[in-house]
Amino acid sequence: MWTNFFKLRLFCCLLAVLMVVVLVINVTQVEYLDHETVSATFIDSSGQFISSQVTGISRNPYCGYDQQILSSQERMEEDSLLAALHRQVPDVAPVPFVKSTDPSSSYFVILNSAAFFQVGSQLEVLVHVQDFQRKPKKYGGDYLQARIHSPKLQAGAVGRVVDYQNGFYKVFFTLLWPGKVKVSIFLVHPSEGIRVLQRLQKDKPDRVYFKSLFRSGRISETTECNVCLPGNLPLCNFTDLYTGEPWFCFKPKKLPCSSRITHFKGGYLKGLLTAAESAFFQSGVNIKMPVNSSGPDWVTVIPRRIKDLVEFNLGSPKNVGPFLAVDQKHNILLKYRCHGPPIRFTTVFSSELHYVANELNGIVGGKNTVVAIAVWSHFSTFPLEVYIRRLRNIRRAVVRLLDRSPKTVVVIRTANAQELGPEVSLFNSDWYNFQLDTILRRMFSGVGVYLVDAWEMTLAHYLPHKLHPDEVIVKNQLDMFLSFVCPLET
């Protein structure tokens, strides 16, 4: 009996030691995962699972975002998002303007252009870029936009661009309608210009600056505001207490922080580029310029408004809101308001600066509730970490809303392409917005929300790109939005 008891005690001791060893190994592996290498699985926009291995992520130290406290899952996600975008521009030495990409010397070829294509088949286009000396480029990184369109049908679709990092690109289109279909390829920015935009994103995130008006009685002062501010001057801390979204203003000399009245865009910094860098941003030369075809540029492929909605005038400023409209016949209440800072509208009352996450937390939700969100353009000048943090807070609020009211419909409008000039490119380039759009799609993949793909709608359409698209494009976006709200089966 005592022998058996001794054996049982020995077995228990060995089992306890084994458990401690396993625990130590697991903890070591987790620490290695957090500090050295991140492996994560995500779902892309097509619903496919993607496994990524990310090592040595470089973080932007702007405003201490590299020191923010994140869970291991949030850290993995952010690392993967940043790595996916940082790989797009080759690491090459600076080159003179004449060796940069010249859209007029570059060309594209439709592969098998003489064939008749059926609706639903795939069209492939090969793009070859050359410099201003008409010499082939040996590296990639150019930002191209591609579309197919039939102006008479007012139909268009976007192509998927693959960069082979050797001066060649391939574009894949799905042919969605019959008739004569034209191919258009545009060089938005050469890779040399993209490197400049990256530098501005890293070194000059404050190139759009903001201000607030403080007033008490007859005394008023205006000070600069931003996500963070340089120097050691006293600050007013307007960080949101619930989400932790940071926002600061320099403290007025004579007034308290509580006397803040309005928020508005202060302006844009000038003189951001050297003479050599400016050459990469010339209208009519290398900003959103067409690439010509070598051979045919087309192929042959073998077909309501809500009228009862009445706006209720709240006397709100244009763009800012809040706005309210009512359709009594169909029992519809429509509300709108702008998101919280950064916001580039001229003037916004401080009391109207509401963060999206906080607004979502105040919604009960249900089968008769639809939420539409659009957040991107005002973040184009900031490092990507600022936008990731904002979307992370919004995503948490969306998940909570869908948890308590699963039948709530949440629709997110993506970014869209816009007209570009030398100055606009430095603040609101399509390249910046493409990064934000990529992050938004990845972060909300698998969350249970719908996307209105404004990016593809503006890129594919024959009308010129605009920050605020023309009515026909907006109608297409509304039609897609309503298809989520009122699907055919209901």
Buried (B, 14 or more C-beta within 10 A) or exposed (E): EEEEEEEEEEEEEEEEEEEEEEEEEEEEEEEEBEEEEBEBEBEEEEEEEBEBEBEEBEBBEBBEBEEBEBEEEBBBBBBBBBBBBBEBBBEEEEBEBEBBBBBBBBBBBBEEBEEEBEEEBEBBBBBBBBBBEEEEBEBBBBBBBBBBBBEEBEBBBBBEBEBEBBBBBBBEBBBBBBBEBBBBBBBBBBBBBBBBBBEBBEEEBBBBBBBBBBBBEEEBBBBBBBBBBEEEEEBBEBEBEEBEBBBBBBBBEEBEBEBBBBBBBBEBBEEBBEEEBBBBBBBEBBBBBBBEBEEEBBBBBEEEEEEEBEEEEEEBEEEBBEBBBBBEEEEBEBEEBBBBBBBBBEBBBBEBBBBBBBBBBEBEBEEEBBBBBBBBBBBBBBBBBBBBBBBBBBBBBBBBBBEEBEEBBBBBBBBBBBBBEBBBBBBBBBBBBBBBBBBBBBBBBEEEBBBBBBBBBBBBBBBEBEBEBEEEBEEBBBEBBBEBEEEEEE
